[in-house]
Amino acid sequence: MVILIFMVVTIPIAFVEPSTGEFRDPPLIPLFYAAIAGIAIIILYSSYTERKERQKANAKRRARK
């Protein structure tokens, strides 16, 4: 969760200079896309692990019956 917050904060940093608060003339596009890709990877991985845990729980519940 903390890493996801850092990724969200990275997006504006790609367009604004943190020390001065001015817009960057050429924005750091690789930084922007890296943050977007990181957010997507985190969301996909967390949903994948949740799905696997749910499948194990369902299989365990079915085995009890």
Secondary structure, 3 states (H helix, E strand, C coil): CHHHHHHHHHHHHCCECCCCCCECCCCCHHHHHHHHHHHHHHHHHHHHHHHHHHHHHHHHHHHHC
